[in-house]
């Protein structure tokens, strides 16, 4: 349905989630209408579908169970995004909560390095600009650059420029 809706707006691309963005529940890929969607897209000139990772991925967390879940779920979402035919997975970098910005930046890079060192599809992981509420990492391009500087496979990293978030963070 997402491809049909995008076409109704005369769009040539669109963004989807592979499941609800607030949790880790996912339907099996086989039960989704991926092939039908790809056929519709090809017939109507729609390309470069973008997948957004769920919000529950927090690579900046100091809590081992949260960090472990984030890495595992990010790996699964990269696989799911590739199955959707996407070359891009957008990710909220994470929030460092009770730690420091430096800790959060290091932790995010650590998690991304670990995930990208595995046998995962070679699609772009796009760090999204954030509003910077609370302890979110990514409220400015300098913070995102600090994360990217620590990533081993920089050629696999992109930026998702969310203008609403950057406006909220203070950019005009």
N, C-alpha and C positions, 0 to 999 in steps of 0.2 A: 503494500500500500504506500510506502514512503516514496518509491519511484514514481508512482502514479500521481501522488500529491505534488511532488517536485515538478513534474511535467505540467500539471495544471497551472503552475505559476510561471511557466516558460523557463524554468531553471534548467541548467545543464549539469548540476551537481547537487548534492544534499548531504546532510549528516544524520546518522542514526546511532542508537545504542543497540548492543546485541541482546540486551535484556534491561530490566528496570535499573536506572542509574543509582538507586539508593541501597541496593542489596546485591548479594552474590548468586541469587537464583537465576539459572540460565536454562532455557529449553535446549535439548540436543539439537545440534546443527541440522541433522537429518529431518527434523520436524518443521524447520523453517522453509519458507518459499524462496530460497536464495536463487535457485536456477531460474525460476519464473521472473524474479526481480531483475536478474542479469539480462535475460532475454528482452524484457520491456525496456530496460535502459539502452541496450544496443539498438533496438528498433526506433527509439526516440532521441537518440543523440545525447544521452546522459552518461557522463563519465566521472571518474575521480571521486567516487563515493568516499566520504570521510566517516570514520567510526569514532565515537567519543567513549572513553573508558568510564566505568562507573565512579561515582564520587567517593565511594568507600575506600578506594586505594589511597593510602597515606604512606608514601615512601619516606617521609620526614620523621616518622614516629620513632621514639626511643623504646617503645614497648615491643618486645621481641615478637609476641604473637601478632600484633598489628602489622609490624614490618614484614614478617614472614607471609602473612595473608596477602599483603600488598604485592610482594614479589611474585607469589604463586598466581595471584589473580591477574596481574599484569601479563605474565607469560601466557595464560589462557586467553586473555583478550587479544593479544597479538595474533594468536592462532585463529581465533574467531574472526578478527578483522580481515585477515588474509582470505578466509573462507568466503567472506562477503564480497571479495574482489577489491577490497580497499588497499590503498598504498599508504594510508595515513591513520594513525591512532592518536587521538588528542587525549592528553592527560593533565589533570590538575596536579601540580608538582607535590603538594602536601603541606601539612602544617606541623611545626616543631613543638607546639603546645608549651610544655614546661621547660624546654631547653632554650638554646640560642639560635639566632638566624644562621650562624656559621655551622652549628651542629646540623640543622635542617638541610642546608645546602650539601654538606658532606654526606649525610645519610641518603638523600635523594640520588646523588651521583653513585654512591655505593650500590644502591638497589638497582638502578638502571644498568650499571656495569655488570652486575651479576646476571640480570635477566638477559641482556644482549650477548653475554658470553655463551649462552645456551643455544641449542639448535632451534631457534625461533624464526618465523618468516622475516625476510628482509624488507620490512616496510618502515616508513618513517614514524618515529615516536615524537610527537609534537607537544612540547611543553606549552601549556596555555598561560597567557598573562592573567594575573589574578587581581582582585580588588585590594588584597592585602589586609583583609579583616582579621583581627586577632593575630595569629602567628603564621598566616599563609605565606608561603614562599612564592615569589613571582609577581610581586606588586610593581616591579619595574624591570626594565630590560637588563639592568646591571645584575640583579639577583639571578635572572635566568642565565646570563652569561657566566656567572660564577658557577652555576651548576654545570653548564656545558663544558666549561674549561676543565672540569674534573672527569668528564666522560671519555672513555677510551675510544669508542666508535662514534666519533662526532659526525661522520657521514650518514649516520642513521637517525640524526636528531634534527628536528625542525621546531618552529614556533607557531603556535596558533594565536593570532593577534585578536583578542576579544576586546573590542572597542568599548563595550559597556563596562567591563571589569576595569580597564585602564582609566576610564573616566572616573569611576568610583574611587580609584586609587590616587587621583589627583591630577592626571593628565588632562589638558584642555582638549 
